[in-house]
Amino acid sequence: MHPVAEELSLLASSGYSLVYLLTHEEDRAQRLLEEAMADLGRPSRAWSQTAGGQTEDPLALLDELSKAPAGATALLDFHVHLADPKVVRRLRDVLVSCSRNQHMLVVVAPVLEMPSELEKEFAVLDLPLPSAEELDARFRQICVEEQVLFPEDFVDNMIRAARGLTDNEARRVFTKALRKGGGFKLDNITLVIEEKRKALRKSQVLDFFDLEESLDVVGGLDELKRWLHSRAKGFGAEASRAGLPAPKGLLLIGVQGCGKSLTAKAVAGTWRLPLVRLDLAAAFGTPSPEASIRHAMRVSESLAPVVLWVDEIEKGFSAVKADGGDGSSRVFGSFITWLQEKKAPVFVVATANEVHALPPELLRKGRFDEVFFVDLPNVHERENILRIHLERRAKKTDGFDPASLAEQAEHFSGAELEQGVLAGLFRAFEQNRDLTQEDIQRELEKIVPLYNTYEEKIKALRDWAKDRARPASLDSSLVDLFDEE
């Protein structure tokens, strides 16, 4: 039996009369309720305001339910009626007879909206997105219906690609992939991934990224890279057998343009895990930020193991410090509780530029495995970054002296170094010739680094990080020492 069906069965047999089941998947919710009631030998039915043959008036419905025998009724979209004081009052009255008759009412809705009068009456359940086992069963069912044979070793890849979709979305995309190609093949996995990207885009707060980067494209940050490599096997069965929990995540704090966001993408690429970005600003712009964040958590867990990237987290939660109100504080509370308690292998990489805007609760041990400070690159890291950008653009570094360029670009961020190389390439392209060392030198001279404008802020950030964060880079003096030896 499905875990949610088991919980519904237990609630019904324990005398619970009112349940709130959070999900977009009404059909699946009804099937699980039927399964739960069948386990108890009781009937179940569903009500909606538009279903034929039933009363459309919620008050009249509640009158009927006060006399209903043992069983359960799924109330579809009933949450909209909970704004009516008469419905709330009548529902509270009806619960007495429902309890006596062993009849359970299950409100099925995609958002959690309940009046304070009923908060103590509801048992709230989240219906997670389909597991790998459920998607596997759906996949095989469709192949039987379409009378298609498929190679067994292909199934795992297809199911992994479909993680994060609802049951209906998975059914549609499996069928589309099958009918498009006349049988499953490697291209169909790409089709499934693209459909998943479209589905996640509908949520407005999640973006699905392709794995295009690895830690090889990140210049410097050797301490951070060493830590990441030491955790690379943390999601496997071997680590689980050794009693090790899956890594929770990282908080990267530092100067703008120094590779924090690139590192988040590179972690997913190096570990070969899906990468999903949570847009907190978009979440707070939705009618129900709490529901949006909860949906993002649920999708992330369904994709696990996965890397969840939360960029500039301080912009999303900075209002918590100033806003004594319920809105952002409640959302923040549920998010940090999830960070602390989540069991699914969701590796969260959060980045922040303005550390003083961060709520202190976010920095408490247990939310993240480690907090790293990403500073402006030292001279060795600047040389490495310049080499990476030259090589990525198919330019051999033999005719260049990245070391002298790195010396010239003191206090430059990684983004500013990249801009210097790009500007040099445009300069050479305009004159219809190959890039030269002088092109980059001249363009670097024109760039005013962020450090010149925000020197005091950067120094204050360094002072804060001394005793509160782990440096992401090796000490430059130690690098010099080893180079000399």
C-alpha positions as CSV (number, residue, x, y, z in Angstrom):
1,M,0.0,0.0,0.0
2,H,1.2,3.5,-0.8
3,P,2.5,5.4,2.3
4,V,-0.2,8.1,1.9
5,A,-2.9,5.5,1.6
6,E,-1.5,3.8,4.8
7,E,-1.6,7.2,6.6
8,L,-5.2,7.9,5.5
9,S,-6.3,4.4,6.6
10,L,-4.6,4.9,10.0
11,L,-6.2,8.4,10.4
12,A,-9.7,7.0,9.5
13,S,-9.4,4.0,11.9
14,S,-8.1,6.4,14.7
15,G,-11.2,8.6,14.5
16,Y,-9.9,11.6,12.5
17,S,-12.8,13.3,10.8
18,L,-11.1,16.1,8.9
19,V,-8.0,15.8,6.7
20,Y,-6.3,18.3,4.3
21,L,-4.5,16.6,1.5
22,L,-2.2,18.9,-0.4
23,T,-1.7,18.0,-4.0
24,H,-2.4,19.1,-7.6
25,E,-3.2,15.5,-8.5
26,E,-6.9,15.0,-7.7
27,D,-7.2,11.7,-9.6
28,R,-4.3,10.2,-7.7
29,A,-5.6,11.5,-4.4
30,Q,-8.9,9.8,-5.0
31,R,-7.3,6.5,-5.9
32,L,-5.2,6.6,-2.7
33,L,-8.3,7.4,-0.6
34,E,-10.2,4.5,-2.3
35,E,-7.2,2.2,-1.5
36,A,-7.2,3.4,2.2
37,M,-10.9,2.9,2.6
38,A,-10.8,-0.5,0.9
39,D,-8.3,-1.6,3.5
40,L,-10.9,-0.8,6.2
41,G,-13.8,-2.2,4.2
42,R,-15.4,1.2,3.9
43,P,-16.7,3.1,0.8
44,S,-15.4,6.4,-0.5
45,R,-16.7,9.0,-2.9
46,A,-15.7,12.4,-4.2
47,W,-17.6,15.7,-4.3
48,S,-17.1,18.7,-6.5
49,Q,-19.3,21.7,-7.1
50,T,-19.7,20.8,-10.8
51,A,-20.2,17.1,-10.6
52,G,-23.5,16.0,-11.9
53,G,-26.1,14.3,-9.7
54,Q,-24.8,15.9,-6.6
55,T,-25.8,19.0,-4.7
56,E,-23.8,22.1,-5.7
57,D,-24.4,23.9,-2.4
58,P,-21.6,23.3,0.2
59,L,-24.0,23.9,3.1
60,A,-26.5,21.4,1.7
61,L,-23.6,18.9,1.2
62,L,-22.6,19.2,4.8
63,D,-26.1,18.5,5.9
64,E,-26.0,15.3,3.9
65,L,-22.6,14.4,5.3
66,S,-23.9,14.7,8.8
67,K,-25.9,11.5,8.2
68,A,-23.3,9.7,6.1
69,P,-22.3,6.2,7.2
70,A,-18.7,5.0,7.9
71,G,-16.4,5.8,5.0
72,A,-14.8,8.9,3.4
73,T,-15.6,11.8,1.1
74,A,-13.0,13.7,-1.0
75,L,-14.0,17.3,-1.1
76,L,-12.4,18.7,-4.3
77,D,-11.4,22.4,-4.2
78,F,-13.4,22.8,-1.0
79,H,-10.8,25.2,0.4
80,V,-12.4,28.1,-1.5
81,H,-15.6,27.6,0.6
82,L,-13.6,27.8,3.8
83,A,-13.6,31.6,3.4
84,D,-17.3,31.6,4.1
85,P,-18.1,31.8,7.9
86,K,-21.3,29.9,7.5
87,V,-19.6,27.0,5.9
88,V,-16.9,27.0,8.6
89,R,-19.5,27.0,11.3
90,R,-21.6,24.2,9.7
91,L,-18.5,22.1,9.1
92,R,-17.5,22.4,12.8
93,D,-21.0,21.2,13.7
94,V,-20.9,18.3,11.3
95,L,-17.6,17.0,12.6
96,V,-19.3,15.8,15.7
97,S,-21.6,13.4,13.8
98,C,-18.9,12.5,11.3
99,S,-16.7,11.4,14.2
100,R,-19.6,9.4,15.7
101,N,-20.4,7.8,12.3
102,Q,-16.7,7.1,11.4
103,H,-16.9,9.2,8.3
104,M,-13.8,11.1,7.2
105,L,-13.8,14.3,5.2
106,V,-10.7,14.9,3.0
107,V,-10.2,18.3,1.5
108,V,-8.1,17.9,-1.7
109,A,-6.5,21.2,-2.8
110,P,-3.2,22.4,-4.3
111,V,-2.8,25.2,-1.7
112,L,-3.1,25.2,2.1
113,E,-5.8,27.7,3.1
114,M,-7.7,27.1,6.3
115,P,-9.4,29.4,8.8
116,S,-8.0,29.6,12.3
117,E,-11.2,28.0,13.7
118,L,-10.3,24.7,12.0
119,E,-6.6,24.6,12.5
120,K,-6.9,22.2,15.4
121,E,-9.4,20.0,13.6
122,F,-7.4,19.3,10.4
123,A,-4.7,16.6,9.9
124,V,-2.5,17.9,7.1
125,L,-0.9,15.5,4.6
126,D,1.4,16.3,1.6
127,L,1.0,14.0,-1.3
128,P,4.6,13.6,-2.7
129,L,5.2,13.4,-6.4
130,P,5.3,9.9,-7.8
131,S,8.3,7.8,-6.6
132,A,10.6,5.9,-9.0
133,E,8.6,2.7,-8.4
134,E,5.3,4.5,-9.3
135,L,6.8,5.9,-12.5
136,D,8.2,2.6,-13.4
137,A,4.8,1.0,-13.0
138,R,3.2,3.7,-15.1
139,F,5.9,3.4,-17.8
140,R,5.4,-0.4,-18.0
141,Q,1.6,0.0,-18.1
142,I,1.8,2.4,-21.1
143,C,4.2,0.1,-23.0
144,V,1.7,-2.8,-22.5
145,E,-1.2,-0.6,-23.7
146,E,0.8,0.5,-26.7
147,Q,2.1,-3.1,-27.3
148,V,5.7,-2.1,-27.4
149,L,8.7,-4.1,-26.3
150,F,11.6,-2.1,-24.8
151,P,15.1,-3.0,-23.6
152,E,15.2,-3.5,-19.8
153,D,18.4,-1.5,-19.3
154,F,16.7,1.5,-20.9
155,V,14.0,1.7,-18.2
156,D,16.2,3.2,-15.5
157,N,17.3,6.2,-17.6
158,M,13.7,6.9,-18.7
159,I,12.4,6.8,-15.1
160,R,15.3,9.0,-13.9
161,A,14.5,11.5,-16.6
162,A,10.8,11.6,-15.5
163,R,11.4,12.2,-11.8
164,G,9.7,15.4,-10.7
165,L,6.6,15.0,-12.9
166,T,3.1,14.3,-11.7
167,D,1.5,11.0,-12.6
168,N,-0.5,12.6,-15.4
169,E,2.5,14.5,-16.7
170,A,4.5,11.3,-16.8
171,R,1.7,9.4,-18.5
172,R,1.4,12.0,-21.2
173,V,5.1,12.4,-21.8
174,F,5.8,8.7,-21.9
175,T,3.0,8.3,-24.5
176,K,4.3,11.3,-26.5
177,A,7.8,9.9,-26.5
178,L,6.5,6.5,-27.6
179,R,4.3,7.7,-30.4
180,K,6.9,10.2,-31.7
181,G,9.6,7.7,-32.3
182,G,7.6,4.5,-32.8
183,G,9.5,3.0,-29.9
184,F,11.7,4.3,-27.1
185,K,15.3,5.3,-27.9
186,L,17.9,7.7,-26.5
187,D,16.4,10.8,-28.1
188,N,13.1,10.1,-26.2
189,I,15.0,10.6,-22.9
190,T,15.9,14.1,-24.1
191,L,12.2,14.7,-25.0
192,V,11.2,13.6,-21.4
193,I,13.8,16.0,-19.9
194,E,12.5,18.8,-22.1
195,E,8.9,18.1,-21.0
196,K,10.1,18.2,-17.4
197,R,11.7,21.5,-17.9
198,K,8.4,22.9,-19.3
199,A,6.5,21.4,-16.3
200,L,8.9,22.9,-13.8
201,R,8.6,26.3,-15.6
202,K,4.9,26.3,-14.8
203,S,5.7,26.5,-11.1
204,Q,7.2,30.0,-11.6
205,V,9.8,29.3,-8.9
206,L,11.9,26.4,-10.3
207,D,14.2,26.2,-13.3
208,F,15.8,23.0,-14.6
209,F,19.4,23.4,-15.9
210,D,21.4,21.2,-18.2
211,L,24.7,19.8,-16.9
212,E,27.1,21.9,-18.9
213,E,29.8,22.8,-16.3
214,S,32.2,21.0,-14.1
215,L,34.7,22.1,-11.4
216,D,37.4,22.2,-14.1
217,V,35.9,25.5,-15.4
218,V,36.1,27.1,-11.9
219,G,39.4,28.9,-11.4
220,G,40.9,28.7,-7.9
221,L,38.8,27.9,-4.9
222,D,41.0,24.9,-4.2
223,E,39.8,24.4,-0.6
224,L,36.2,24.4,-1.7
225,K,37.0,22.0,-4.5
226,R,38.8,19.7,-2.1
227,W,35.8,19.6,0.2
228,L,33.4,18.9,-2.7
229,H,35.6,16.0,-4.0
230,S,35.6,14.5,-0.5
231,R,31.8,14.5,-0.5
232,A,31.4,13.3,-4.1
233,K,30.5,9.7,-3.0
234,G,28.2,10.8,-0.2
235,F,25.0,10.0,-2.2
236,G,25.9,6.4,-3.0
237,A,24.8,3.2,-1.3
238,E,28.4,2.6,0.0
239,A,28.2,5.8,2.1
240,S,24.7,4.8,3.3
241,R,26.0,1.4,4.4
242,A,28.8,3.1,6.3
243,G,26.2,5.0,8.3
244,L,27.0,8.4,6.6
245,P,24.1,10.8,6.0
246,A,23.9,12.4,2.5
247,P,25.6,15.8,2.3
248,K,23.1,18.6,3.1
249,G,24.6,21.6,1.3
250,L,26.8,24.6,1.2
251,L,26.4,28.3,1.9
252,L,28.7,30.4,-0.3
253,I,29.2,33.9,0.9
254,G,31.5,36.4,-0.8
255,V,32.3,39.1,-3.3
256,Q,30.1,39.5,-6.4
257,G,31.5,37.9,-9.6
258,C,33.9,35.5,-7.9
259,G,32.4,32.2,-9.0
260,K,29.7,31.3,-6.4
261,S,26.9,30.7,-9.0
262,L,29.3,29.0,-11.4
263,T,30.3,26.7,-8.5
264,A,26.7,25.8,-7.9
265,K,26.4,24.7,-11.5
266,A,29.7,23.0,-11.5
267,V,28.9,20.9,-8.4
268,A,25.9,19.3,-10.2
269,G,27.9,18.8,-13.4
270,T,30.8,17.1,-11.5
271,W,28.6,14.9,-9.4
272,R,26.3,14.1,-12.4
273,L,23.2,15.2,-10.5
274,P,20.2,17.2,-11.8
275,L,20.4,20.9,-11.2
276,V,17.3,22.9,-10.2
277,R,17.3,26.6,-9.3
278,L,14.9,28.0,-6.8
279,D,13.9,31.6,-7.5
280,L,13.0,33.1,-4.1
281,A,12.0,36.5,-5.6
282,A,9.5,34.7,-7.9
283,A,8.2,32.7,-4.9
284,F,7.4,35.8,-2.9
285,G,5.7,37.3,-5.9
286,T,3.1,34.5,-6.1
287,P,-0.3,34.7,-4.4
288,S,0.8,32.1,-1.9
289,P,4.6,32.1,-1.3
290,E,4.2,29.4,1.4
291,A,2.6,27.1,-1.1
292,S,5.2,27.9,-3.8
293,I,8.1,27.1,-1.4
294,R,6.4,23.9,-0.2
295,H,5.9,22.8,-3.8
296,A,9.6,23.6,-4.6
297,M,10.7,21.4,-1.6
298,R,8.4,18.6,-2.7
299,V,9.6,18.7,-6.3
300,S,13.3,18.8,-5.2
301,E,12.8,15.7,-3.0
302,S,11.1,13.9,-5.8
303,L,14.1,14.5,-8.0
304,A,16.6,13.5,-5.4
305,P,19.5,13.0,-5.5
306,V,19.6,16.6,-6.8
307,V,21.4,19.9,-6.4
308,L,19.1,22.7,-5.5
309,W,20.7,26.1,-6.2
310,V,19.3,29.1,-4.3
311,D,21.0,32.2,-5.7
312,E,21.4,35.4,-3.7
313,I,19.4,33.9,-0.8
314,E,19.7,37.1,1.2
315,K,17.4,39.0,-1.2
316,G,14.6,36.4,-0.7
317,F,14.8,36.4,3.1
318,S,16.2,39.8,4.0
319,A,12.6,40.9,4.7
320,V,12.4,38.5,7.6
321,K,14.6,40.7,9.8
322,A,12.6,43.8,9.2
323,D,9.2,42.3,8.7
324,G,7.8,41.2,12.0
325,G,4.8,40.0,10.1
326,D,3.6,36.5,9.4
327,G,4.2,36.3,5.7
328,S,8.0,36.1,5.0
329,S,8.7,34.9,8.5
330,R,6.5,31.9,8.2
331,V,7.9,31.0,4.8
332,F,11.5,31.4,6.1
333,G,10.6,29.3,9.1
334,S,9.3,26.4,7.0
335,F,12.4,26.7,4.7
336,I,15.0,26.5,7.4
337,T,13.1,23.7,9.2
338,W,13.2,21.8,5.9
339,L,17.0,22.5,5.5
340,Q,17.6,21.1,9.0
341,E,15.2,18.0,8.9
342,K,15.1,16.9,5.2
343,K,15.9,13.2,4.7
344,A,15.9,13.2,0.9
345,P,19.4,13.7,-0.7
346,V,18.8,17.3,-1.8
347,F,22.1,19.1,-1.8
348,V,21.4,22.8,-1.4
349,V,23.9,25.3,-2.7
350,A,22.9,28.8,-1.5
351,T,24.9,31.9,-2.4
352,A,24.9,35.4,-0.8
353,N,26.6,38.7,-1.4
354,E,25.2,40.8,1.4
355,V,25.9,38.8,4.6
356,H,24.5,41.4,6.9
357,A,21.1,41.0,5.2
358,L,21.0,37.3,6.1
359,P,18.8,36.2,9.0
360,P,21.1,34.8,11.7
361,E,19.0,31.6,11.9
362,L,20.2,30.7,8.5
363,L,23.9,30.5,9.6
364,R,23.2,28.1,12.5
365,K,25.1,24.8,12.3
366,G,22.9,22.0,10.9
367,R,21.3,24.1,8.2
368,F,24.3,23.6,5.9
369,D,27.3,21.3,6.1
370,E,29.7,24.2,5.7
371,V,29.8,27.9,5.1
372,F,32.6,29.1,2.7
373,F,33.8,32.6,2.1
374,V,34.7,33.3,-1.6
375,D,37.1,36.2,-1.8
376,L,38.6,38.1,-4.7
377,P,41.0,35.7,-6.5
378,N,44.6,35.9,-5.5
379,V,47.3,36.2,-8.2
380,H,47.6,32.4,-8.7
381,E,43.9,32.1,-9.1
382,R,43.7,35.1,-11.5
383,E,46.3,33.4,-13.7
384,N,44.3,30.1,-13.6
385,I,41.1,32.0,-14.5
386,L,42.7,33.7,-17.4
387,R,44.0,30.4,-18.7
388,I,40.6,28.9,-18.5
389,H,38.9,31.7,-20.4
390,L,41.5,31.7,-23.1
391,E,41.3,27.9,-23.5
392,R,37.5,27.8,-23.5
393,R,37.6,30.1,-26.5
394,A,39.9,27.8,-28.5
395,K,42.9,30.1,-27.9
396,K,46.2,28.4,-27.2
397,T,48.0,30.0,-24.2
398,D,51.4,29.5,-25.7
399,G,51.7,33.0,-27.1
400,F,50.3,34.6,-23.9
401,D,51.8,35.4,-20.5
402,P,48.8,34.9,-18.1
403,A,51.1,35.5,-15.1
404,S,51.8,39.0,-16.1
405,L,48.2,39.7,-16.9
406,A,47.3,38.3,-13.5
407,E,49.8,40.7,-11.9
408,Q,48.3,43.6,-13.8
409,A,44.7,42.7,-12.8
410,E,45.1,43.1,-9.0
411,H,41.7,43.2,-7.1
412,F,39.9,41.9,-10.2
413,S,37.0,39.5,-9.8
414,G,36.7,36.4,-12.0
415,A,33.8,38.0,-13.9
416,E,36.0,41.1,-14.6
417,L,38.9,38.9,-15.8
418,E,36.5,37.2,-18.2
419,Q,35.2,40.5,-19.5
420,G,38.9,41.5,-20.1
421,V,39.4,38.5,-22.3
422,L,36.1,38.9,-24.1
423,A,36.8,42.6,-24.8
424,G,40.2,41.7,-26.1
425,L,38.6,39.2,-28.5
426,F,36.2,41.8,-29.8
427,R,39.1,44.2,-30.3
428,A,41.0,41.7,-32.4
429,F,37.8,40.6,-34.3
430,E,37.1,44.2,-35.2
431,Q,40.5,44.5,-36.7
432,N,40.2,41.1,-38.4
433,R,43.3,39.5,-36.7
434,D,44.1,37.1,-34.0
435,L,44.0,37.9,-30.3
436,T,47.3,39.2,-28.7
437,Q,48.6,39.7,-25.2
438,E,48.4,43.5,-25.8
439,D,44.7,43.3,-26.6
440,I,43.9,41.9,-23.2
441,Q,46.3,44.3,-21.4
442,R,44.7,47.3,-22.9
443,E,41.1,46.1,-22.1
444,L,42.1,45.3,-18.6
445,E,43.4,48.8,-18.2
446,K,39.9,50.2,-19.1
447,I,38.0,48.1,-16.5
448,V,37.3,49.7,-13.1
449,P,37.1,46.8,-10.7
450,L,34.3,46.5,-8.2
451,Y,36.9,46.7,-5.5
452,N,37.6,50.3,-6.3
453,T,33.9,51.2,-5.7
454,Y,33.2,48.9,-2.8
455,E,36.5,48.6,-1.0
456,E,35.1,49.3,2.4
457,K,32.2,46.8,2.0
458,I,34.6,44.1,0.8
459,K,37.0,44.7,3.7
460,A,34.0,44.5,6.1
461,L,32.9,41.3,4.5
462,R,36.4,39.8,5.0
463,D,36.4,40.9,8.6
464,W,33.1,39.2,9.2
465,A,34.3,36.0,7.5
466,K,37.5,35.6,9.5
467,D,35.8,33.8,12.4
468,R,32.5,32.8,10.8
469,A,33.3,31.1,7.5
470,R,35.9,28.8,6.0
471,P,38.1,30.2,3.2
472,A,37.3,28.8,-0.2
473,S,40.8,29.4,-1.4
474,L,44.3,28.3,-0.3
475,D,46.4,30.9,1.4
476,S,48.4,32.6,-1.3
477,S,51.6,32.6,0.8
478,L,51.3,28.8,1.1
479,V,51.0,28.5,-2.6
480,D,54.1,30.6,-3.1
481,L,56.0,28.4,-0.5
482,F,55.1,25.2,-2.4
483,D,56.0,26.8,-5.7
484,E,59.5,27.7,-4.4
485,E,60.1,24.2,-3.1
